[in-house]
Amino acid sequence: MTTVTMPQLGESVTEGTILAWLKQPGDPIALDDSLCEIETEKVTAELPSPYEGVMGEILVPQGETVDVGAALCTVVEGAAGAAAPSANGHQSSTARASGWSGGPMSIPPDEDKKAPAPAGAPAVEATAPPEADPREPAQAAARTSTKPDQRQRFYSPAVMRLAQEHSVDLAVIRGTGVGGRVTRKDVDAAISGAGTVAPAPAVESGPQSAARAASPAQSAAAYTVVPLTPTRRTIAENLKRSNLEAPQAWTMVEADVTGLVRLRTREKEAFLRQEGVELTLLPYFTLAVCETLREFPMLNARWEGEELRHYGALDIGIAVASAHGLVVPVIHGAGDLNISGLAKRIVDLAQRAQTRKLRLEDIEGGTFTVNNTGSFGSIASKPIVNYPQVGIVTMERVVKRAVVRDEDAIAVRSMVNVCLSFDHRALDGVEAGGFLAALKRRLEAIA
Amino acid sequence: MATMTVIEAVRSTLDEEMARDDRIFLLGEDVEAGGVFRATDGLHAKYGERVIDSPLAESSIIGISIGAAHYGLRPVAEIQFADFIHSGFDQLCSEASRWSYRTNGDSFLPMVVRAPWGGGVHGGQHHSQSIEAYYSHMPGIKVVAPAFPADFRSLLKASILDPNPVLFLEHKRIYRLIKQDVDNAPAETQLSRARITRPGADLTIIAYGFMLHESLSAAETLAGEGIDCMVVDLLTLNPLDTETILESAKATGKVLVVHEDTLTGGLGGEISAIIAEHAFEYLDAPIRRIAGPDVPAMPYHHAMEEFFMPNREKIAAAARDLAAY
């Protein structure tokens, strides 16, 4: 008898609610069979069984919310349950291959003889991670917590196609098929019923687009459907959430960084020699941001549920455009680093982002984000707050401009725009404005 | 004319066609006496030597038909039971099917081979076979298997008029089981066209012959359970009407193919492949097949025959699973 516990489904999730039990006491259970549906503040997921055997006792009734780690049910391992799919040592693989075993789509005996795996059946389980180890429930739970979507649901081709054509977010649709599968009809209902689902906007604009969206069959040849990678989905989810949940205000200041540019020019060769990395403007900018955040701690914060948390440590996210998509690795303890330390950390994180070597802890726990939009030539941008953080600042491209100075003299100066988006729930314009003004002062003071 | 059985539809069509065109003649075992199923009943008395008894030799029946067609006649041969046709396999598949191809379309071979087929009639191993897959594999032979009397009439006429060899399959079980008011039947169909017999939104059942009726019956039962089945009557098995197959598959995203022919190498495989190949993005469930089990022949014992034959209950059960998927 082993106990299955509430997994941690995502960072900062502390509890989960049992939406439905998918197995009842006495039901045979194959490895990775969905035991129940769990809802947390971040995701809804099915809990794959880390064991195979027979469902024992249900310890948490449907509808109840319990802490991560709480016992949910027991599973009697081995024998009886395993006898259903097969009697030998290949139980788990057999169970996986037949897919519907125990479900309503079981294989009729006549087909069973010639066709051990009916057409299409393996697809149901093809999303299951192949390396599941029945002896390590913790591992299984950890897998769920980092990649809930990969294990959680199988989408049929029809469902994927409809969702893409109508820009439907499948994650929010409640499935009525076997094991909670989202069916074509569920998507149809979401498209027609909700009305919140807009026809695909992005492909092209102009008067034709509405008509095209209305007749998917005709428009099929007009564009290429790009399958969404998990990274793309995560980016999309996070940005959408930020825009939906955080009312964001935007403001910009212009700073004269002629002194900073000269300093960097003076230092860069010696710096490369001594430190082994290129000296860019970004470490200076990050250092100035850190110092300014100490002055305005309300921006070094996270909006967690109903709680606004101000942080003492400065864990600064740096947006990196990698070949695999946007990632925001975090310089933990950035407030303790000098220019050299920041430069090395930025180079290290950016390189590891490019080579996909970032660890989970490298991308978690940021308290504020810096975005070097100037690197692709932008002179003004409106960043989206990296939820649940409350502020993000950009350093735009440094450009030489003719500037009217104090005594009405016109001078050629190196100018940079600094843009700030902030979650207006967490702070007001006066604080945001104060932050930017102080940042500007710092940048202009560097010489 | 009004209401008639399948066998009456066949007989009346043969009669009408023979009256229309005196090049048409019938040959087969015992056809002068009306045939074992009475499809040619009374025709010998009416048309005399245009209805000819043949020896018990199917290769000869088909071979004679090929020769007669070459000479400008319009033979309509009867194979007493489809099970017996295979001794004429070489004549059909190596000769008749290729004639137009061999002559680069310069000449054609207008002939029809009628064959009562299928099980569920307690016919045992030698009087129950489904033979359609063997001959549907052969390009150059059209294979037709209607389910309703009106379609028997229109498609038998079309088969006789067609310039190519047509294997016209008549399911024994429905000869007298199915009646239809042929004057008020759905619009006449053409060779190589399937028909959506019953519209539906939840899943598509594709069938032909006797199984079409079992599928319609299952669909009726399921309608009472809130499951809305589309039912497609293939009508022509070679060439398949891929357009209608794909249209019906795309409409529901869930497809169940039913035939009493054995599973492996049966038409269900070809239909599934067509759908998987051309409508993959519309599929919402694995394609399901209900078919006879892979055993060599239809068993004689009643219980075993029941086990072998797909029926409305088996179809409904599979359709329920598919609807729930």
HADDOCK unambig.tbl for C-alpha pairs under 7 A between the chains (distance, minus, plus):
assign (segid A and resid 104 and name CA) (segid B and resid 321 and name CA) 5.77 0.50 0.50
assign (segid A and resid 105 and name CA) (segid B and resid 321 and name CA) 5.47 0.50 0.50
assign (segid A and resid 110 and name CA) (segid B and resid 293 and name CA) 5.15 0.50 0.50
assign (segid A and resid 111 and name CA) (segid B and resid 293 and name CA) 6.74 0.50 0.50
assign (segid A and resid 119 and name CA) (segid B and resid 286 and name CA) 6.33 0.50 0.50
assign (segid A and resid 119 and name CA) (segid B and resid 287 and name CA) 6.90 0.50 0.50
assign (segid A and resid 120 and name CA) (segid B and resid 286 and name CA) 4.71 0.50 0.50
assign (segid A and resid 121 and name CA) (segid B and resid 286 and name CA) 6.79 0.50 0.50
assign (segid A and resid 156 and name CA) (segid B and resid 283 and name CA) 6.61 0.50 0.50
assign (segid A and resid 156 and name CA) (segid B and resid 284 and name CA) 5.03 0.50 0.50
assign (segid A and resid 156 and name CA) (segid B and resid 285 and name CA) 6.65 0.50 0.50
assign (segid A and resid 157 and name CA) (segid B and resid 280 and name CA) 6.49 0.50 0.50
assign (segid A and resid 157 and name CA) (segid B and resid 281 and name CA) 4.57 0.50 0.50
assign (segid A and resid 157 and name CA) (segid B and resid 282 and name CA) 6.04 0.50 0.50
assign (segid A and resid 157 and name CA) (segid B and resid 283 and name CA) 5.62 0.50 0.50
assign (segid A and resid 157 and name CA) (segid B and resid 284 and name CA) 6.24 0.50 0.50
assign (segid A and resid 158 and name CA) (segid B and resid 253 and name CA) 6.70 0.50 0.50
assign (segid A and resid 158 and name CA) (segid B and resid 281 and name CA) 5.06 0.50 0.50
assign (segid A and resid 158 and name CA) (segid B and resid 282 and name CA) 4.11 0.50 0.50
assign (segid A and resid 158 and name CA) (segid B and resid 283 and name CA) 4.88 0.50 0.50
assign (segid A and resid 158 and name CA) (segid B and resid 284 and name CA) 5.04 0.50 0.50
assign (segid A and resid 159 and name CA) (segid B and resid 284 and name CA) 6.60 0.50 0.50
assign (segid A and resid 161 and name CA) (segid B and resid 281 and name CA) 6.20 0.50 0.50
assign (segid A and resid 177 and name CA) (segid B and resid 324 and name CA) 5.44 0.50 0.50
assign (segid A and resid 177 and name CA) (segid B and resid 325 and name CA) 4.90 0.50 0.50
assign (segid A and resid 178 and name CA) (segid B and resid 324 and name CA) 6.04 0.50 0.50
assign (segid A and resid 178 and name CA) (segid B and resid 325 and name CA) 4.82 0.50 0.50
assign (segid A and resid 183 and name CA) (segid B and resid 284 and name CA) 6.58 0.50 0.50
assign (segid A and resid 184 and name CA) (segid B and resid 284 and name CA) 6.01 0.50 0.50
